[in-house]
Structures are given as C-alpha cells and as structure tokens.
C-alpha cells in the first residue's frame, strides 16, 4: 500500500490502526466488547491449529 493510499483512506471509527514493517495494516477495536470478541476468535483459531482460516 502506498503512502498516498494510506493518507486518503478513511478507517472506521472506534478502531486503532497500526502499520506493520512488512506492510500489514492491523486494526484493533477500542471497546472492551469488541476486544473480547477478537480475543475469543484468536483463542478459537489457536485451538483449531495453524491451518485454520
């Protein structure tokens, strides 16, 4: 993603956006409810193994 594309992108309200060194865009919710949902999905994915999608 180019810098120009990032500057003109409107990210959803309620999310914190991080840009990784490898070019990944990481969006994390700011509310406890959303954070809990994301944590649950991460735990479920880990339980299913590394090939889970």
C-alpha positions in Angstrom: 0.0 0.0 0.0 1.5 3.3 -0.9 1.7 6.3 1.4 -0.7 8.2 -0.8 -3.3 5.5 -0.5 -2.9 5.4 3.3 -3.3 9.2 3.6 -6.6 9.1 1.6 -8.0 6.0 3.4 -10.8 6.6 5.9 -10.6 3.9 8.6 -13.7 3.0 10.6 -14.4 4.9 13.8 -13.7 3.0 17.0 -10.6 1.3 15.7 -6.9 1.9 16.3 -4.9 1.3 13.1 -1.2 0.2 13.2 1.0 -0.2 10.2 3.5 -3.1 10.3 7.0 -3.1 9.0 6.1 -5.8 6.5 3.2 -3.7 5.1 0.4 -5.2 7.1 -2.4 -3.0 8.3 -3.5 -4.0 11.8 -6.8 -2.7 13.1 -7.8 -3.2 16.7 -11.2 -2.3 18.2 -11.2 0.2 21.1 -14.2 -1.1 23.1 -14.0 -4.0 25.6 -16.8 -5.9 23.9 -15.0 -5.9 20.6 -11.7 -6.6 22.2 -13.2 -9.6 23.9 -14.7 -10.9 20.7 -11.3 -10.6 18.9 -9.6 -12.4 21.8 -12.2 -15.2 21.7 -11.6 -15.6 17.9 -7.8 -15.7 18.4 -8.2 -18.4 21.1 -10.5 -20.4 18.9 -8.2 -20.1 16.0 -5.2 -21.3 18.1 -7.2 -24.3 19.3 -8.0 -25.3 15.7 -4.4 -25.2 14.7 -2.2 -23.2 12.5 -4.1 -24.1 9.3 -7.4 -22.6 10.5 -8.8 -19.8 8.4 
